[in-house]
Amino acid sequence: MNAPLLPARTATGSTEVGPVLRVSGLTKAYADGRPILQGLDFALAPGQSTALIGANGSGKSTLLKCLIRLTEPSQGRIEMLGQDIRALSPAALRRFRAQVGIVWQKHNLVPRLSALSNVIHGVQSRLSGPRAWFQSLAPADVRAEAMACLARVGLADRASARVDSLSGGQQQRIAIARMLMQRPAFILADEPDASLDPQTGEEVMSLLLNLVRADGLSLLVISHRLEHTLAFSDRILGLQAGRIALDLPTARADAEGLRRFFDHGDHA
């Protein structure tokens, strides 16, 4: 059973209950009819960090892709940031996606370009052409904003470095800075620490959560590490065979039960 919607945290201490995301009856099936997601219903409060967990094959990545229609759902309704996502035209959907920051497992950076040029790529929703690709052609205000985003992830001093000369953790920070250039209202993250060693992964997750908190954003993050789920979320959603089998505040979670859920998709 779904837990009640938790109030958002705000700078003034006030609360809001209007969801930033509401999913109703969301279903996705393979072409042969085999189900991937089966009638999901949940809502996320503004300012909340939600960890999405489950065993491999439980439907976590498919859910994130359905939310922004990188994969088309078979049935159901998705309301995000006040928009009926499934009703948007292709052009409107492209514009809408600019409001959603996404951090993938793979950084999807341009290796031979500088860190600063890669961060500038995040402005493409607002600026088109070469000015959105290369630091030497970008307007001064765009370069300044990109430098500010690099500073927020602790890499302003590596602005001129080629991305392929940076470590994996630094590259993921560059990807997060690029996402910040979108000025997102909501963030989706698909195991952003998956390719990193435990210490670097913890640093990246802590950075991401601090940025979310500082900007009052909402975060839905696929988590594959128990310790990160407990440390960096307000709420936990657990998928099992394409259904929500767990929904509770992180403060009420039992670590041993969650470990079984990670390993086998068992109820916690």
C-alpha positions in Angstrom: 0.0 0.0 0.0 1.3 3.5 -0.9 2.5 5.6 2.0 0.8 9.0 2.5 2.4 11.8 0.5 5.1 13.4 2.6 5.2 17.2 2.9 7.9 19.0 1.0 10.7 20.7 2.8 11.0 24.5 2.1 13.3 27.2 3.2 10.6 28.8 5.3 9.6 25.6 7.0 6.1 25.6 5.3 4.8 22.5 3.6 3.1 21.7 0.3 1.2 18.6 -0.7 0.7 19.2 -4.4 2.6 16.4 -6.2 5.4 17.2 -8.6 4.7 13.8 -10.2 1.6 11.7 -10.2 1.5 8.3 -11.9 -1.8 6.5 -12.3 -2.3 3.0 -13.7 1.1 3.1 -15.6 1.6 -0.1 -17.6 4.3 -1.1 -20.1 4.6 -4.4 -21.9 6.9 -6.0 -24.4 5.8 -6.4 -28.0 4.8 -10.0 -27.2 2.5 -8.8 -24.3 4.8 -9.8 -21.4 4.4 -7.1 -18.7 7.3 -4.9 -17.6 5.3 -2.4 -15.5 1.9 -3.4 -14.1 -0.5 -0.6 -13.1 1.8 1.6 -11.1 0.2 4.3 -8.9 2.2 6.8 -6.8 2.8 10.5 -6.3 5.9 12.5 -5.3 5.9 15.6 -3.2 7.9 18.7 -4.1 11.3 18.9 -2.5 11.4 15.2 -1.8 14.3 12.8 -2.6 12.9 9.4 -3.5 15.0 6.3 -4.0 13.7 3.7 -6.5 15.0 0.2 -5.6 14.4 -3.4 -6.8 16.3 -6.4 -8.2 17.6 -6.4 -11.7 14.7 -6.7 -14.2 12.1 -5.2 -11.8 11.4 -2.3 -14.2 13.2 0.6 -12.6 15.0 2.0 -15.7 11.9 1.4 -17.8 9.8 3.5 -15.4 12.2 6.4 -15.6 12.2 6.3 -19.4 8.4 6.1 -19.5 8.1 9.2 -17.3 9.5 11.3 -20.0 8.4 9.1 -22.9 11.8 7.9 -24.0 9.8 4.7 -23.9 6.1 5.0 -24.6 3.9 3.6 -21.9 1.2 1.1 -22.9 -1.4 2.5 -20.6 -1.8 4.9 -17.8 -1.5 8.6 -17.0 1.6 10.6 -16.1 1.3 14.2 -14.7 4.6 15.9 -14.1 5.1 19.5 -13.2 1.5 20.1 -14.0 1.6 18.6 -17.5 -0.2 15.6 -18.8 2.9 14.0 -20.4 1.2 11.5 -22.6 -1.0 14.3 -24.2 2.0 16.4 -25.3 2.8 16.7 -29.0 6.4 15.8 -30.0 7.4 19.5 -30.1 5.8 20.2 -26.7 7.4 17.1 -25.3 10.9 18.3 -26.4 10.3 21.6 -24.7 9.0 19.9 -21.6 12.0 17.6 -21.3 14.2 20.7 -20.9 12.6 21.1 -17.4 13.7 17.7 -16.3 17.3 17.1 -15.4 18.5 13.6 -16.1 21.7 11.9 -14.8 22.4 8.6 -16.4 24.9 5.9 -15.5 26.9 6.8 -18.6 28.0 10.4 -18.6 27.3 10.9 -22.4 29.9 13.7 -22.5 32.0 14.6 -25.6 35.4 13.3 -24.6 37.6 15.6 -26.7 35.9 18.8 -25.7 36.7 20.7 -22.5 34.7 20.4 -19.3 33.3 23.9 -19.9 32.1 23.2 -23.4 30.4 20.1 -22.2 28.6 22.0 -19.5 27.5 24.6 -22.0 25.8 21.9 -23.9 23.1 22.0 -21.2 21.9 25.3 -22.5 20.6 23.8 -25.8 17.0 24.0 -24.7 17.4 27.8 -24.7 20.1 28.4 -27.3 20.7 26.6 -30.6 23.6 26.3 -33.0 27.3 26.4 -32.4 26.9 29.0 -29.6 25.5 26.1 -27.5 28.4 23.8 -28.3 31.7 25.5 -27.9 33.0 27.7 -25.1 34.7 30.0 -27.6 31.4 30.8 -29.3 29.1 30.9 -26.4 27.8 34.3 -25.2 29.5 35.7 -22.1 26.4 35.2 -19.9 26.2 31.5 -20.9 29.9 31.0 -20.2 29.5 32.7 -16.8 26.5 30.4 -16.0 28.4 27.3 -17.0 31.4 28.3 -14.9 29.0 28.9 -11.9 27.6 25.3 -12.5 31.2 23.9 -12.6 31.9 25.8 -9.3 28.9 24.2 -7.7 30.3 20.7 -8.4 33.8 21.7 -7.3 35.4 21.7 -10.7 35.8 25.3 -11.7 39.6 24.8 -11.8 39.2 22.1 -14.5 37.1 24.1 -16.9 39.7 24.0 -19.7 40.6 20.3 -19.2 39.5 17.8 -21.8 36.9 15.5 -20.4 38.8 12.4 -21.4 41.6 13.5 -19.1 39.3 13.5 -16.0 38.5 10.7 -13.6 35.1 8.9 -13.7 33.9 10.8 -10.6 34.9 14.1 -12.2 33.2 13.2 -15.4 30.0 12.4 -13.5 30.3 15.8 -11.8 30.6 17.4 -15.2 27.4 15.6 -16.3 25.7 17.0 -13.2 26.9 20.5 -13.9 25.6 20.2 -17.5 22.2 19.1 -16.1 22.2 22.2 -13.9 22.6 24.4 -17.0 19.1 23.2 -18.0 17.7 25.0 -14.8 15.6 21.9 -14.2 12.5 21.8 -12.0 12.7 18.0 -11.4 15.6 15.5 -11.5 15.7 11.9 -12.6 18.8 9.9 -11.9 19.5 6.3 -13.1 22.2 4.9 -10.7 24.5 7.9 -11.1 27.1 6.1 -8.9 27.0 2.7 -10.6 30.3 3.0 -12.4 32.2 4.6 -9.5 34.1 3.2 -6.6 32.2 3.3 -3.3 33.9 6.4 -1.9 33.6 8.4 -5.2 30.0 7.2 -5.5 29.2 8.4 -2.1 30.7 11.8 -2.9 28.7 12.1 -6.1 25.4 11.1 -4.3 26.1 13.6 -1.5 26.8 16.3 -4.0 23.6 15.6 -6.0 21.4 15.6 -2.9 23.0 18.8 -1.6 22.3 20.5 -4.9 18.7 19.2 -4.9 18.2 20.5 -1.3 19.8 23.9 -2.1 17.5 24.5 -5.1 14.4 23.0 -3.5 14.1 20.4 -6.3 12.6 17.0 -6.3 14.7 13.9 -7.1 13.8 10.4 -8.2 16.9 8.3 -8.2 17.4 4.6 -9.0 19.6 3.3 -6.2 21.6 0.0 -6.2 23.5 0.5 -3.0 21.7 0.0 0.4 23.9 2.6 2.2 23.1 5.3 -0.3 19.4 4.5 -0.2 19.4 5.0 3.5 21.6 8.1 3.5 20.4 10.1 0.6 16.6 9.7 0.4 13.5 10.8 2.2 11.3 8.0 0.8 11.8 4.6 -0.8 9.8 3.0 -3.6 10.5 -0.7 -4.2 9.6 -2.4 -7.5 9.0 -6.2 -7.7 8.1 -7.8 -11.0 6.9 -4.4 -12.3 4.7 -3.6 -9.3 5.2 -1.3 -6.4 5.8 -3.7 -3.5 7.3 -1.2 -1.1 6.6 2.5 -0.3 7.6 4.0 3.0 9.6 6.9 4.5 13.3 6.1 4.7 13.3 6.8 8.5 11.0 3.8 8.9 13.0 1.5 6.7 14.6 -1.7 8.1 18.2 -2.1 6.7 18.1 -5.9 6.7 14.7 -6.0 5.1 15.9 -3.6 2.4 19.0 -5.8 1.8 16.8 -8.7 1.0 14.7 -6.5 -1.3 17.9 -5.4 -3.2 19.0 -9.0 -3.6 15.7 -10.7 -4.5 12.9 -8.1 -4.6 11.5 -9.5 -1.4 9.2 -7.4 0.8 11.1 -5.3 3.4 
